[in-house]
Amino acid sequence: MKPPRQTTILIIEDNAAVRETLVDLITLNGFRALTAADGMAGLAIAQREAPSLIITDISMPVMTGFALLEALHQAEGLRTIPVIVISAKTDRADTRRGMELGAADYITKPFSENEVLRAITIQLEKKALLDELDAFAHTVAHDLKTPLCTLSGRLYLATEGLGKMDEPALRRNLQEASLAAGHLSTIIDELLFLALVRQESIKTKMTALNMRVIVTESLAALASQLTASAAIIHQPGQWPTAHGYAPWLIQVWVNYISNALKYGGPSPQITLGSTVRADGHVIRFWVKDDGPGLDAASQQGMFVPFTRVAKVSATSHGLGLSIVRRIMEKLGGGFGVESQLGAGALFWFELPVAAAVNSTAADD
């Protein structure tokens, strides 16, 4: 199990032996552990540290686990933290009460390590999905509203100006309305694509890729943006052959190149390329721009769902890099960004060399 970095779990347990057992289990699996011997002390730590997950006993001095659950539910910043109850109380009424008070899971003592780890994994995955859904809702609401307001406003001006507005002004309003409608359509298309990629049951046919054809189709999809921005695209005459799923990789290229168009400055110079890793088994494909670049903190948040670079006037809607992340996770490939402030940015993704995949299959 590979927990996210800085994942903190708070253990609230008055029995020192049980507490230490849980601490050992959690730290050995890569989590950061905090401890408290009673509910009151645990609540104070939770308020100060905001852990990702809480494990608590029920029968404790000062404040019981039931009272702790009530207090957590009433605290604005703590009520969404998943709580796993581990208790010697095996009565169904106690279990039901714990769940009614907001416990995410209830484990009875004695417990097994696998049982606890499974519960932790499930709850952290649920929390990550809920956090992503919340960020998704805010992002989509904001980014749909902006072009929608533009569309509505321009159509209103055009309607009010009929018979009074000169033709060039009327044309400008209608053109702005058309652009806003196009932005709405793009956002909806990407939302539908993201929903498709997120499906667990989706099947993909992995094949040897003609990257020249894939890149050509990607550039064709961006033809109007490339013309409007007066971008210059540099690409190699030949591409190495990777193994992957062509329809999704067109979208990866589109998202990386459109990102370079938005953040690459006026008349951007965009370079596409590839590098075969030293072991000969993996190809890194990349898109480089000469824009303002990214600091270390921005790079860390680049592929976090629905994060957007600040202080830029481009019409980004925060979905493109999240789609790249989902696609590459599905295809089992790597992805990332390299950048320095003032030196542009290089966004990359990695796929296996087709020959290496075929060789492995033949050996099997």
Secondary structure as UniProt FT lines:
FT   TURN            5..6
FT   STRAND          8..12
FT   HELIX           16..28
FT   TURN            29..30
FT   STRAND          32..36
FT   HELIX           39..49
FT   STRAND          53..56
FT   HELIX           65..74
FT   TURN            76..80
FT   STRAND          83..87
FT   HELIX           92..100
FT   TURN            101..102
FT   STRAND          105..108
FT   HELIX           113..160
FT   TURN            161..164
FT   HELIX           167..198
FT   TURN            200..201
FT   STRAND          207..208
FT   HELIX           211..221
FT   HELIX           223..229
FT   STRAND          232..234
FT   STRAND          242..244
FT   HELIX           246..263
FT   STRAND          269..276
FT   TURN            278..279
FT   STRAND          282..289
FT   HELIX           296..300
FT   TURN            301..303
FT   TURN            305..306
FT   HELIX           320..331
FT   STRAND          335..339
FT   TURN            341..342
FT   STRAND          345..353
FT   HELIX           354..363
//
